[in-house]
Amino acid sequence: MQTGVVRLGYQHFAFLGPESQWAAEASECAADQGAFWPYHDRLFDRQAGENRGAFSKDKLKQFAADLGLDTAAFNACLDSGKYTSLVRTETATIQSLGVRGTPAFLINGRPLVGAQPFEVFQQIIEAEIGGNDE
C-alpha cells in the first residue's frame, strides 16, 4: 500500500577500499539495465572479506553475466568509470553526516546505526510524523 508517508532512498557508502568502490559502481551499471536489486543481492551473497578479490572487476562482470545482463553494455559501463564520481560523492556525503559503518539509516535526518528490528524504525517514523492519527 502506498500512502506517501515513507520514501526509501539508497546511498552508496563505499568506504572499504577499491573493491567496495567497484562493487558500488557495478551496481549502478546493473541499475542501467533495471537490475540494481538483484545485483545488490548477488553482492551481499558473495561477500568474502575486504579487498581479497571477491569483488574484482572480473568477478563483478561475471555476476552480471550470471544474472543475464547485457554483458557488453555492463562491462563498458564498469570499465568507463561512468559512476565513479557518483559513488565517491555519495560516500563523502554519508561520511560528512558522521556515519562510520553499515548498516546505517537516516530517518528525516535522524541517524539509526546497526541492524535494527522493524519496531525501532516504526517508533522513529511515527514520532517523526506525529504518531498514528488513524
Backbone bond lengths (Angstrom), bond angles and torsions (degrees), N, CA, C in turn:
res aa  C-N    CA-C-N  psi(-1)  N-CA   C-N-CA  omega(-1)  CA-C   N-CA-C  phi
1 M - - - 1.450 - - 1.530 108.82 -
2 Q 1.294 116.66 130.37 1.455 121.61 177.65 1.516 109.76 -100.31
3 T 1.325 115.32 117.58 1.454 119.86 179.17 1.521 111.99 -111.72
4 G 1.343 116.56 -11.07 1.458 120.40 -178.98 1.516 113.50 78.14
5 V 1.319 117.52 10.63 1.461 120.94 -177.30 1.521 111.71 -84.83
6 V 1.327 117.57 -38.15 1.461 121.22 -176.37 1.520 109.44 -126.56
7 R 1.327 115.19 136.35 1.463 121.09 174.59 1.522 107.36 -124.88
8 L 1.323 116.31 130.84 1.457 122.19 178.47 1.519 109.05 -97.27
9 G 1.304 116.23 127.92 1.458 121.98 174.15 1.516 108.84 -122.95
10 Y 1.306 116.84 143.60 1.462 122.21 -178.73 1.515 108.60 -111.49
11 Q 1.319 116.87 128.16 1.458 122.23 176.84 1.525 108.74 -120.84
12 H 1.310 116.04 139.86 1.462 120.09 177.81 1.521 109.71 -76.95
13 F 1.333 114.83 141.44 1.464 121.67 176.30 1.525 106.36 -134.36
14 A 1.330 115.02 77.56 1.465 122.61 -174.11 1.525 109.63 -91.52
15 F 1.323 115.86 77.61 1.461 121.20 -173.26 1.526 113.50 -108.76
16 L 1.316 117.85 6.62 1.461 120.67 -174.89 1.524 114.30 -103.94
17 G 1.321 118.10 18.31 1.451 120.12 177.63 1.513 112.99 107.28
18 P 1.339 116.20 -171.18 1.466 120.32 -172.14 1.523 114.68 -61.10
19 E 1.317 119.04 -38.81 1.462 119.54 -179.25 1.519 111.05 -66.56
20 S 1.310 116.74 -33.91 1.461 121.38 176.01 1.526 110.09 -62.88
21 Q 1.320 116.22 -44.43 1.464 122.12 178.36 1.535 109.98 -62.62
22 W 1.330 116.70 -48.87 1.467 120.69 -178.05 1.529 111.09 -61.83
23 A 1.335 116.80 -41.27 1.461 120.41 -179.36 1.528 110.74 -63.48
24 A 1.322 116.77 -41.41 1.463 120.18 178.09 1.523 110.40 -63.74
25 E 1.320 116.26 -44.44 1.473 119.82 178.04 1.530 110.29 -61.86
26 A 1.314 116.93 -41.92 1.466 121.18 -179.44 1.528 110.47 -62.16
27 S 1.325 117.19 -37.64 1.465 118.97 179.65 1.526 110.83 -64.97
28 E 1.330 116.98 -33.00 1.464 120.15 176.14 1.532 110.66 -70.97
29 C 1.321 116.71 -36.66 1.471 119.59 175.71 1.529 109.99 -63.79
30 A 1.321 116.78 -38.07 1.466 120.46 175.47 1.528 110.24 -66.09
31 A 1.327 116.89 -36.92 1.466 120.85 178.53 1.524 111.30 -61.35
32 D 1.329 116.84 -32.11 1.471 120.17 176.16 1.522 111.16 -57.11
33 Q 1.335 116.03 -25.12 1.472 121.15 -179.42 1.533 111.34 -107.56
34 G 1.339 116.19 17.23 1.459 120.46 178.08 1.508 114.71 73.16
35 A 1.339 117.13 23.03 1.464 120.29 -174.20 1.535 112.82 -124.78
36 F 1.339 117.07 32.57 1.468 118.70 -179.61 1.528 111.24 -58.24
37 W 1.337 117.45 -53.33 1.467 119.05 -174.18 1.522 113.15 -68.36
38 P 1.319 120.70 -41.51 1.471 117.78 174.72 1.537 112.10 -60.62
39 Y 1.338 116.20 -38.40 1.465 119.30 179.53 1.530 109.78 -69.40
40 H 1.299 116.87 -43.50 1.469 122.50 176.19 1.532 109.84 -53.61
41 D 1.336 115.67 -48.05 1.463 119.65 -179.56 1.531 111.59 -63.15
42 R 1.331 117.34 -38.29 1.464 121.50 177.76 1.531 109.90 -61.51
43 L 1.340 116.64 -42.56 1.467 120.31 178.78 1.529 110.86 -60.00
44 F 1.311 116.49 -45.69 1.465 118.96 -178.85 1.523 111.33 -66.44
45 D 1.317 116.85 -35.01 1.468 120.49 178.26 1.525 112.62 -68.81
46 R 1.334 117.30 -25.05 1.467 121.34 -172.98 1.532 113.99 -106.71
47 Q 1.324 117.85 12.58 1.463 119.91 178.47 1.527 110.05 -60.31
48 A 1.335 115.30 139.28 1.466 118.86 -179.70 1.524 110.71 -151.38
49 G 1.323 116.87 46.94 1.457 120.45 -179.44 1.516 111.15 91.98
50 E 1.298 114.48 160.92 1.458 120.92 -175.62 1.522 112.15 -82.47
51 N 1.326 115.97 125.65 1.456 123.45 173.20 1.525 113.47 53.01
52 R 1.331 115.03 45.41 1.462 121.63 178.41 1.520 111.66 -114.26
53 G 1.324 116.78 13.09 1.450 120.36 177.15 1.517 115.19 102.03
54 A 1.335 118.23 -8.47 1.467 120.34 -178.51 1.522 111.65 -62.74
55 F 1.328 116.54 -30.78 1.462 121.14 -179.19 1.520 111.45 -119.64
56 S 1.330 115.70 41.29 1.463 119.43 172.36 1.522 107.21 -64.56
57 K 1.310 117.36 160.13 1.464 119.36 179.77 1.526 111.20 -60.46
58 D 1.319 117.94 -36.86 1.469 120.00 178.45 1.525 111.27 -63.01
59 K 1.329 117.08 -41.83 1.466 119.79 179.40 1.523 110.86 -69.75
60 L 1.317 117.23 -38.34 1.459 120.26 177.54 1.528 110.76 -61.13
61 K 1.327 116.06 -38.55 1.467 120.61 177.21 1.526 110.43 -67.61
62 Q 1.318 117.22 -36.68 1.463 120.47 178.14 1.527 110.80 -65.78
63 F 1.329 117.43 -38.16 1.465 120.14 177.05 1.524 110.17 -58.59
64 A 1.340 116.33 -41.65 1.468 120.48 178.99 1.530 110.17 -62.06
65 A 1.320 116.26 -42.89 1.467 120.48 178.45 1.522 110.01 -63.45
66 D 1.338 116.60 -43.72 1.467 121.04 179.96 1.524 111.52 -59.20
67 L 1.326 116.80 -32.20 1.462 121.47 -179.20 1.530 112.59 -87.19
68 G 1.330 116.26 0.59 1.454 120.27 177.48 1.519 114.51 77.82
69 L 1.326 116.71 22.88 1.460 119.55 178.60 1.524 110.59 -77.29
70 D 1.304 116.57 163.12 1.472 122.55 173.90 1.529 105.86 -70.53
71 T 1.320 115.90 100.81 1.472 119.68 -172.73 1.520 112.77 -67.82
72 A 1.312 118.55 -32.49 1.466 119.57 178.57 1.523 109.85 -62.22
73 A 1.322 116.98 -46.05 1.463 121.14 179.56 1.523 110.76 -67.47
74 F 1.336 116.18 -43.09 1.466 120.37 -179.59 1.524 110.59 -62.25
75 N 1.326 116.80 -49.14 1.466 121.31 -177.90 1.524 111.29 -62.05
76 A 1.331 117.11 -41.73 1.463 120.68 178.60 1.530 110.17 -62.93
77 C 1.322 116.24 -41.08 1.462 121.11 178.55 1.526 110.45 -61.77
78 L 1.320 116.78 -51.11 1.467 120.73 -177.58 1.524 111.10 -64.19
79 D 1.323 117.29 -44.73 1.470 120.95 -178.11 1.530 112.41 -66.76
80 S 1.323 116.92 -28.62 1.468 120.45 -176.80 1.524 113.30 -77.05
81 G 1.329 116.94 -18.21 1.462 119.37 -175.25 1.524 112.32 73.89
82 K 1.313 116.28 25.46 1.467 122.12 -177.60 1.529 112.83 -51.31
83 Y 1.326 117.57 -36.59 1.469 120.89 -175.21 1.529 114.07 -109.77
84 T 1.325 117.50 11.66 1.466 120.50 -179.99 1.520 111.58 -57.54
85 S 1.306 116.73 -49.35 1.463 121.27 -177.78 1.524 111.54 -64.25
86 L 1.319 117.48 -42.77 1.464 121.27 179.18 1.522 110.83 -58.36
87 V 1.322 116.92 -49.55 1.461 121.05 -177.65 1.525 110.66 -64.43
88 R 1.315 117.37 -42.04 1.471 120.06 178.67 1.525 111.56 -64.02
89 T 1.323 116.98 -40.75 1.461 120.88 179.35 1.526 110.69 -65.02
90 E 1.329 116.89 -45.95 1.459 119.53 179.12 1.521 111.39 -62.66
91 T 1.317 117.43 -41.17 1.464 121.30 178.82 1.525 110.57 -62.07
92 A 1.327 117.67 -45.43 1.462 121.48 179.54 1.526 111.17 -63.26
93 T 1.314 116.73 -39.25 1.463 120.67 179.05 1.521 110.51 -63.18
94 I 1.316 116.55 -46.00 1.468 120.76 179.66 1.528 109.95 -62.85
95 Q 1.330 117.67 -43.32 1.464 120.70 178.28 1.519 111.24 -61.60
96 S 1.326 117.45 -37.48 1.468 120.91 -178.98 1.527 111.80 -65.65
97 L 1.324 116.80 -19.81 1.463 121.06 177.91 1.528 111.93 -86.24
98 G 1.333 116.48 -0.52 1.457 120.99 177.81 1.512 114.52 92.22
99 V 1.314 117.72 5.05 1.467 120.72 179.01 1.532 108.27 -74.24
100 R 1.319 115.93 134.94 1.463 120.34 -178.10 1.522 113.44 -123.42
101 G 1.335 117.56 -6.55 1.457 119.89 -178.51 1.516 111.08 -158.84
102 T 1.312 115.44 178.91 1.454 120.87 -179.87 1.529 109.60 -125.91
103 P 1.310 118.39 156.32 1.458 125.34 -4.64 1.522 111.03 -74.99
104 A 1.294 115.00 152.39 1.464 122.00 176.23 1.517 108.24 -143.50
105 F 1.295 115.33 146.45 1.462 121.41 -176.73 1.518 108.91 -135.13
106 L 1.300 116.18 149.56 1.461 122.00 170.74 1.519 106.66 -119.72
107 I 1.305 115.47 123.36 1.458 120.49 177.81 1.517 106.51 -115.73
108 N 1.323 114.82 103.80 1.458 121.48 -177.19 1.530 110.39 55.27
109 G 1.323 115.44 39.03 1.456 121.26 179.13 1.517 114.85 86.02
110 R 1.317 116.98 -5.35 1.472 121.75 178.83 1.515 109.67 -91.08
111 P 1.337 117.57 120.98 1.468 118.74 -178.96 1.525 112.30 -73.78
112 L 1.317 114.54 143.37 1.456 122.86 172.88 1.520 105.41 -135.14
113 V 1.317 116.72 114.10 1.457 121.24 -172.52 1.524 109.87 -108.41
114 G 1.322 115.08 139.42 1.452 121.41 176.02 1.514 112.51 92.87
115 A 1.313 114.75 163.92 1.465 120.68 177.03 1.521 107.90 -69.79
116 Q 1.304 116.41 124.65 1.463 121.57 -175.55 1.525 109.67 -127.45
117 P 1.322 116.99 151.14 1.467 119.33 175.75 1.532 110.28 -71.66
118 F 1.313 115.23 158.40 1.462 121.73 -179.24 1.532 112.13 -51.12
119 E 1.328 116.91 -39.45 1.463 120.93 -175.96 1.526 112.56 -59.03
120 V 1.325 117.53 -32.82 1.466 120.65 178.00 1.522 109.98 -66.58
121 F 1.319 116.51 -44.93 1.464 120.33 176.32 1.528 110.23 -61.19
122 Q 1.314 115.84 -44.91 1.459 121.02 -178.26 1.524 111.21 -58.89
123 Q 1.326 117.92 -44.97 1.471 121.60 179.75 1.526 111.08 -60.44
124 I 1.315 116.23 -46.46 1.463 119.87 -178.03 1.528 110.43 -66.03
125 I 1.321 117.03 -45.08 1.465 120.71 -179.25 1.516 110.42 -62.82
126 E 1.327 117.18 -44.12 1.465 119.60 179.26 1.521 111.40 -64.38
127 A 1.324 117.63 -37.11 1.461 120.26 177.22 1.533 110.36 -65.66
128 E 1.309 116.60 -37.71 1.470 121.14 -179.53 1.522 112.16 -68.29
129 I 1.326 117.41 -33.82 1.471 119.47 -178.16 1.532 111.44 -97.10
130 G 1.330 116.48 4.82 1.457 119.52 176.36 1.509 113.91 87.24
131 G 1.321 116.46 25.15 1.458 120.46 177.96 1.510 111.37 86.56
132 N 1.268 116.25 176.71 1.463 123.04 -179.62 1.520 108.45 -92.97
133 D 1.324 115.88 109.17 1.467 121.05 -176.34 1.512 113.61 -90.51
134 E 1.318 118.30 11.41 1.466 120.11 -177.94 1.496 110.78 -74.99
